[in-house]
């Protein structure tokens, strides 16, 4: 044990003071007010540095709280007996993808201090009429190499695979934000053009679009494999 840890050694031998934990609790309670006073009174560069430090702390705190709430919701939604599988038969449950895994932080600005840009690391779909924003103002960057327009779709009854055009992303299981960005991960529901399959409705009309579920990890395989939902 290092020589300087005499307080720790004393505590090991004789225990804590009778009011130690009460004093600790009160000190922690006062800390909030103390921090608030510093934030209000700090001027100049010291104030800026303090504000920046607190901003980072709060962002981390928000993230942690969100993760805890998601875990609680997952525990509540899962039945106690654990007999029923998560998700229904049509859309099976998929592993949620973390934000750090989905996005990569891009530093911008002359000194590379700005961190508000994100590059998507997963496969994406953008429509034919899509136009990029000026690079300076683009918040979410979808790399051209990870953009897909076609998918290998298997018909479960015919047991045949077709190379079909993607019309759009219907639902990404990770949330509406990823759906609007057109991110395709495992379990995503996409709409494909099935006009070349010659499918017709009971009324005799030709079916143009049908939903399919992605079954692989496109960012690893370099292609999109999906099963047609019939």
C-alpha positions, 0 to 999 in steps of 0.5 A: 500500500502506498505511504500516503494512504494513511486515512484509508489504512485507519478506516480499515483498522478502526472504521468510519466516523459515526457521522461520515456518511451523513456528512458525505450526503450533505456535502453532495447535496450542497455541491449542486448549489456550489456548482450553480454559483460558479457557473453564474459567476465565472467570467471570461475564458474560465466561464467558457471552459466551465460551460463547455465541460458542463455541456459535455457532462450533461450530454453524457448524463442524458445518454445514460438516462436514455439507456437506463429508460430503454432497459427498463422498458425492455424489462417491462415489455418482456413477460416474466415467464419468458415463454413468449418470444419478443416480436411477432411472427411476421416481423421477428425481434432484432438486436437494437443497434447502438448510436455509436455503431450507427454513426461516426462523428466527423470533426469540422471547422478550421481547428476541427473543434465542431462535432455536429456532423455524423457519417452513417456507417450502415447501408442506406437507400436514397431515392432517385430524386435525392439532392445533397445539401451543400456539404457545409450544412449536411448533418447526416452524411450517407456515403455513396459506397454504402448506398443501395438501389437493388436487393436480392429478394427471395420469394418464400413460396416459389423458393426463387431469388430475384434482383429487385429495385428498392422503392423505399424504406418502410420501417427500421426497427431501431427507430423513426429517425433511421427510417427517415434517413433510409438506413437498412440494417438487419430486420428492416422492412423495405418496399421493392418493385415486384412488377417483373414478377407478374403478381396480381391481386384478386381483382386482377390488378398488377401489384407494383410494390411489396414489402420485404424484410432484410435478413443479412447485415448489408454493411458487411456483405456488400449486398442486401438479402431480403425475404418477401412478406407474402 
